[in-house]
């Protein structure tokens, strides 16, 4: 607000109010690529509040770039690495730009085109192989049926892709695509600091309503088909169960990577070990003493994950010199991921 400067001595005051949405400061970063004509295409902007998103990308609708950023921030993301896309042909370059950003954990785009989403999938897989582990969140189109959503999940089929449904309503009750849900879910995943905590039950804020309510049979089909459903219960919108689109290996059905927590735990444990070993053995010798110290550090890190209930056990930690390269040592180990609690079954024995 403007303040009038008076000449009379005294104590004066002013105030302002804001509904600005800011990043949580505790979660991870979300990456977004979206069509936008305000900002320069291909340039990564780090956004930590909704007002900065509007300043950088403008605001012109319920599914625009600023709105997706708002939902990601409101649901837990610490910030958003946002890249404007000039047109449909610009997504690949935008995904490549986001792939070079080190601290991004979740990525989404504003397209419901399956081919674009497949490029998004390929980009997160490539980034993860380059030691920048991340997960993609995709959305279905407006009015997409259960069968079509399951078919879309099959087209994506990756433990690093989450497909959400259903589509949503805007403030006026008009039907939109599932993009706002995808942005909210991306923020919720980024905001969860414990990778072993299941996404099911997470509340999603900032959404006006869902355009569809699934019956139990459809929920079963969606979850088994690799789709993460969202529902509204008691006025609260929340995730039913967090699953990935990875349902098959080759042509065979495979539930190994169904639960989202599995890949999230892997992305927590492996980078933590890498970082610890890189920090402590930057200039070390490949001797029995060094390899023993490396093994001790690996055990220490795994014990930490065990104590935090991220894993439930580990074994066979072995560190050996590579027979073909004397400058390399090999670290082998196995661990068991902690599983989320999705269901509690009660059996009552009644005496009359």
C-alpha positions as CSV (number, residue, x, y, z in Angstrom):
1,X,0.0,0.0,0.0
2,X,1.1,3.6,-0.5
3,X,2.2,5.6,2.5
4,X,1.7,9.4,2.9
5,X,4.8,11.0,4.4
6,X,3.7,13.5,7.1
7,X,5.8,16.1,8.8
8,X,4.3,15.9,12.3
9,X,6.5,14.0,14.8
10,X,5.0,10.7,15.9
11,X,4.7,7.0,15.4
12,X,3.2,5.9,12.1
13,X,2.3,2.4,10.7
14,X,1.4,0.6,7.5
15,X,0.4,-2.9,6.6
16,X,-0.2,-5.1,3.6
17,X,-1.7,-8.5,3.0
18,X,-0.8,-11.2,0.5
19,X,-2.1,-14.6,-0.6
20,X,1.1,-15.4,-2.4
21,X,2.0,-19.1,-2.5
22,X,5.6,-19.9,-1.8
23,X,7.8,-23.0,-1.8
24,X,7.9,-25.1,1.4
25,X,11.7,-24.8,1.7
26,X,11.9,-28.4,2.9
27,X,10.8,-30.4,-0.2
28,X,12.5,-31.1,-3.4
29,X,12.4,-29.2,-6.7
30,X,9.9,-29.8,-9.4
31,X,10.7,-29.3,-13.1
32,X,8.0,-28.0,-15.5
33,X,8.0,-27.6,-19.2
34,X,5.0,-25.8,-20.6
35,X,3.9,-23.8,-23.7
36,X,4.3,-20.1,-22.9
37,X,4.6,-17.0,-25.1
38,X,5.7,-14.6,-22.5
39,X,9.1,-16.0,-21.5
40,X,12.0,-16.9,-23.7
41,X,11.7,-20.6,-24.8
42,X,14.4,-23.0,-23.5
43,X,15.6,-20.9,-20.6
44,X,15.3,-22.4,-17.1
45,X,13.8,-20.1,-14.5
46,X,13.9,-21.0,-10.8
47,X,10.6,-20.0,-9.3
48,X,9.9,-20.1,-5.5
49,X,6.6,-18.2,-5.4
50,X,3.4,-17.7,-7.4
51,X,4.0,-14.0,-7.9
52,X,7.3,-14.7,-9.4
53,X,5.7,-17.3,-11.7
54,X,3.1,-14.7,-12.9
55,X,5.9,-12.1,-13.4
56,X,7.9,-14.6,-15.5
57,X,5.2,-16.3,-17.4
58,X,2.0,-14.3,-17.1
59,X,-1.4,-15.7,-16.1
60,X,-4.2,-16.4,-18.5
61,X,-6.0,-19.6,-17.5
62,X,-6.7,-22.5,-15.2
63,X,-4.1,-24.7,-16.8
64,X,-1.4,-22.2,-17.7
65,X,2.2,-22.4,-16.6
66,X,1.8,-20.1,-13.6
67,X,-1.2,-22.1,-12.3
68,X,0.7,-25.4,-12.6
69,X,3.6,-23.8,-10.7
70,X,1.2,-22.6,-8.0
71,X,-0.2,-26.1,-7.5
72,X,3.3,-27.7,-7.3
73,X,4.5,-25.1,-4.7
74,X,1.2,-25.2,-2.7
75,X,1.5,-29.0,-2.3
76,X,5.0,-29.2,-1.1
77,X,7.7,-28.4,-3.7
78,X,10.5,-26.2,-2.4
79,X,10.8,-24.5,-5.8
80,X,10.1,-25.1,-9.5
81,X,12.6,-25.1,-12.4
82,X,10.4,-23.9,-15.2
83,X,11.1,-23.9,-18.9
84,X,8.9,-22.2,-21.5
85,X,8.1,-24.1,-24.7
86,X,7.3,-22.1,-27.9
87,X,5.2,-24.9,-29.5
88,X,4.7,-28.6,-29.7
89,X,8.1,-29.1,-31.3
90,X,9.9,-27.4,-28.4
91,X,9.3,-30.0,-25.6
92,X,12.3,-32.1,-26.4
93,X,14.7,-29.1,-26.0
94,X,12.9,-28.1,-22.8
95,X,13.3,-31.6,-21.4
96,X,17.0,-31.6,-22.3
97,X,17.3,-28.2,-20.4
98,X,15.7,-29.6,-17.3
99,X,17.8,-32.7,-17.6
100,X,20.9,-30.6,-17.0
101,X,19.5,-29.2,-13.7
102,X,20.9,-31.2,-10.9
103,X,18.5,-30.7,-8.0
104,X,15.2,-31.5,-9.8
105,X,13.4,-34.6,-8.4
106,X,10.0,-34.5,-10.2
107,X,9.3,-33.4,-13.7
108,X,6.0,-32.7,-15.6
109,X,4.8,-31.0,-18.7
110,X,1.5,-29.4,-19.8
111,X,0.9,-31.8,-22.7
112,X,-1.5,-34.8,-22.6
113,X,-0.1,-36.0,-25.9
114,X,1.2,-39.5,-25.4
115,X,4.2,-39.0,-27.7
116,X,5.3,-35.9,-25.8
117,X,4.8,-37.8,-22.5
118,X,7.0,-40.6,-23.9
119,X,9.7,-38.0,-24.6
120,X,9.3,-36.8,-21.0
121,X,9.7,-40.4,-19.8
122,X,12.8,-40.9,-21.9
123,X,14.3,-37.7,-20.6
124,X,13.9,-38.7,-16.9
125,X,15.3,-42.1,-17.6
126,X,18.4,-40.5,-19.3
127,X,18.8,-38.0,-16.5
128,X,18.6,-40.8,-13.9
129,X,21.2,-42.8,-15.8
130,X,23.4,-39.7,-15.6
131,X,23.1,-39.8,-11.7
132,X,20.3,-37.1,-11.6
133,X,17.5,-39.4,-10.5
134,X,14.0,-38.1,-11.0
135,X,10.4,-39.2,-11.6
136,X,7.9,-37.9,-14.2
137,X,4.2,-37.2,-13.5
138,X,1.8,-37.2,-16.5
139,X,-1.9,-36.6,-16.8
140,X,-4.7,-37.9,-18.9
141,X,-6.8,-35.8,-21.3
142,X,-10.2,-34.3,-20.6
143,X,-13.0,-37.0,-20.3
144,X,-10.5,-39.8,-20.8
145,X,-12.1,-43.2,-19.9
146,X,-10.7,-45.8,-17.6
147,X,-9.8,-48.0,-20.6
148,X,-8.0,-45.2,-22.3
149,X,-6.1,-44.3,-19.1
150,X,-4.9,-47.9,-18.7
151,X,-3.8,-47.9,-22.4
152,X,-1.9,-44.7,-21.9
153,X,-0.1,-46.2,-18.8
154,X,0.8,-49.2,-21.0
155,X,2.3,-46.8,-23.6
156,X,4.5,-45.2,-20.9
157,X,5.3,-48.3,-18.9
158,X,8.1,-47.1,-16.7
159,X,8.9,-47.2,-13.0
160,X,9.9,-43.5,-13.4
161,X,6.5,-42.3,-14.6
162,X,3.4,-41.7,-12.6
163,X,0.1,-41.2,-14.5
164,X,-2.7,-39.5,-12.5
165,X,-6.4,-39.3,-13.0
166,X,-9.2,-38.1,-13.2
167,X,-9.5,-34.7,-14.9
168,X,-10.6,-31.7,-12.8
169,X,-13.0,-28.7,-12.7
170,X,-12.1,-25.1,-12.6
171,X,-13.5,-22.5,-10.2
172,X,-16.6,-22.1,-12.5
173,X,-17.2,-25.8,-12.7
174,X,-15.9,-26.2,-16.3
175,X,-14.1,-29.4,-17.1
176,X,-10.3,-29.3,-17.6
177,X,-7.7,-32.0,-18.3
178,X,-5.8,-33.8,-15.5
179,X,-2.9,-31.4,-15.6
180,X,-3.8,-29.6,-12.4
181,X,-3.9,-32.9,-10.6
182,X,-0.5,-33.8,-12.1
183,X,1.0,-30.6,-10.8
184,X,-0.5,-31.1,-7.3
185,X,0.7,-34.7,-7.2
186,X,4.2,-33.6,-8.3
187,X,4.3,-31.1,-5.5
188,X,3.1,-33.7,-3.0
189,X,5.8,-36.2,-4.0
190,X,8.4,-33.5,-3.9
191,X,7.3,-32.4,-0.4
192,X,7.5,-35.9,1.2
193,X,10.9,-36.2,2.8
194,X,10.6,-39.9,3.7
195,X,10.7,-41.9,0.5
196,X,9.2,-45.0,2.2
197,X,5.9,-43.2,3.2
198,X,3.2,-44.2,0.6
199,X,1.6,-41.5,-1.4
200,X,-1.9,-42.9,-0.8
201,X,-3.8,-40.6,1.6
202,X,-1.8,-37.5,0.7
203,X,-4.1,-34.5,0.6
204,X,-4.0,-32.3,-2.4
205,X,-4.7,-28.6,-2.0
206,X,-5.5,-25.8,-4.4
207,X,-7.8,-27.9,-6.6
208,X,-11.4,-26.8,-7.1
209,X,-12.9,-30.2,-7.8
210,X,-12.8,-33.4,-9.7
211,X,-14.8,-34.1,-12.8
212,X,-15.2,-37.8,-12.1
213,X,-15.6,-40.1,-9.2
214,X,-14.5,-43.7,-9.7
215,X,-16.3,-46.8,-8.3
216,X,-14.3,-49.4,-6.5
217,X,-14.1,-51.7,-9.5
218,X,-12.7,-48.9,-11.6
219,X,-10.2,-48.0,-8.9
220,X,-9.0,-51.6,-8.9
221,X,-8.5,-51.6,-12.6
222,X,-6.7,-48.2,-12.6
223,X,-4.3,-49.2,-9.9
224,X,-3.5,-52.6,-11.4
225,X,-3.2,-50.9,-14.8
226,X,-0.6,-48.5,-13.6
227,X,-2.7,-45.4,-13.0
228,X,-2.6,-43.3,-9.7
229,X,-6.2,-42.3,-8.9
230,X,-7.3,-39.3,-7.0
231,X,-10.6,-39.0,-5.2
232,X,-12.7,-36.5,-3.1
233,X,-13.9,-37.7,0.3
234,X,-15.6,-35.5,2.8
235,X,-14.6,-32.4,0.8
236,X,-10.9,-33.3,0.8
237,X,-9.1,-34.3,-2.4
238,X,-6.4,-36.9,-1.9
239,X,-4.5,-39.7,-3.6
240,X,-6.0,-43.1,-3.4
241,X,-2.7,-45.0,-4.0
242,X,0.6,-44.0,-5.6
243,X,1.7,-46.4,-8.3
244,X,3.9,-46.2,-11.3
245,X,3.1,-47.1,-14.9
246,X,5.5,-50.0,-14.9
247,X,3.2,-53.0,-15.2
248,X,5.1,-55.3,-17.6
249,X,8.6,-56.4,-18.4
250,X,8.7,-57.4,-22.0
251,X,5.3,-59.0,-22.6
252,X,5.1,-60.5,-19.1
253,X,3.1,-58.9,-16.3
254,X,5.4,-57.6,-13.6
255,X,4.4,-55.9,-10.3
256,X,8.0,-55.4,-9.0
257,X,7.9,-51.7,-9.5
258,X,4.2,-51.1,-9.0
259,X,4.5,-49.2,-5.7
260,X,5.9,-45.6,-6.1
261,X,7.8,-46.0,-2.9
262,X,10.0,-48.7,-4.4
263,X,11.7,-46.4,-7.0
264,X,11.7,-43.5,-4.5
265,X,13.7,-45.6,-2.0
266,X,16.1,-46.7,-4.6
267,X,16.6,-43.0,-5.6
268,X,17.2,-42.2,-1.9
269,X,19.6,-45.0,-1.0
270,X,21.9,-45.2,-4.1
271,X,22.6,-41.4,-4.4
272,X,23.2,-41.2,-0.6
273,X,25.9,-43.9,-0.9
274,X,27.4,-42.2,-3.9
275,X,27.6,-38.9,-2.2
276,X,29.1,-40.4,1.0
277,X,31.8,-42.3,-0.8
278,X,32.6,-39.4,-3.1
279,X,33.0,-37.1,-0.2
280,X,35.3,-39.4,1.9
281,X,37.3,-41.1,-0.8
282,X,38.0,-38.4,-3.3
283,X,41.8,-39.0,-3.2
284,X,42.2,-42.5,-1.9
285,X,44.4,-45.5,-2.7
286,X,43.0,-48.7,-4.0
287,X,44.5,-50.8,-1.1
288,X,43.0,-53.3,1.3
289,X,42.8,-50.6,4.0
290,X,40.9,-48.2,1.7
291,X,38.5,-51.0,0.6
292,X,37.9,-51.9,4.2
293,X,37.1,-48.3,5.0
294,X,34.8,-48.1,1.9
295,X,32.9,-51.2,3.2
296,X,32.6,-49.6,6.6
297,X,31.1,-46.4,5.1
298,X,28.6,-48.4,3.0
299,X,27.5,-50.3,6.1
300,X,27.2,-47.1,8.1
301,X,25.0,-45.5,5.4
302,X,22.8,-48.7,5.1
303,X,22.5,-48.8,8.9
304,X,21.2,-45.2,8.8
305,X,18.6,-46.1,6.2
306,X,17.6,-49.2,8.3
307,X,17.2,-47.0,11.4
308,X,15.0,-44.6,9.5
309,X,12.9,-47.5,8.2
310,X,13.6,-46.7,4.6
311,X,14.9,-50.2,4.2
312,X,14.1,-53.3,6.2
313,X,17.4,-55.1,5.8
314,X,20.7,-55.4,3.9
315,X,23.4,-58.1,3.4
316,X,26.4,-59.3,1.4
317,X,28.3,-56.0,1.5
318,X,31.5,-56.8,-0.4
319,X,34.3,-54.4,-1.7
320,X,36.9,-55.9,-4.0
321,X,39.5,-54.7,-6.5
322,X,38.6,-54.9,-10.1
323,X,40.7,-57.7,-11.7
324,X,40.8,-55.8,-15.0
325,X,41.4,-52.2,-13.8
326,X,43.7,-51.7,-10.8
327,X,42.3,-48.2,-10.2
328,X,38.7,-49.4,-9.7
329,X,37.1,-51.2,-6.8
330,X,33.7,-52.9,-6.9
331,X,31.1,-52.5,-4.2
332,X,28.3,-55.1,-4.1
333,X,25.4,-55.3,-1.7
334,X,21.7,-56.0,-1.5
335,X,18.9,-54.4,0.5
336,X,15.2,-54.8,1.0
337,X,12.9,-51.8,0.6
338,X,10.4,-50.9,3.3
339,X,6.8,-51.3,2.1
340,X,4.1,-48.8,2.7
341,X,0.9,-49.8,4.7
342,X,-1.9,-49.7,2.2
343,X,-4.5,-51.9,3.8
344,X,-5.5,-53.1,7.3
345,X,-7.8,-56.1,7.3
346,X,-10.0,-56.9,10.4
347,X,-11.3,-60.3,11.1
348,X,-13.9,-60.5,13.8
349,X,-14.9,-63.7,15.6
350,X,-18.3,-63.1,17.1
351,X,-19.9,-65.2,19.8
352,X,-23.7,-65.0,20.2
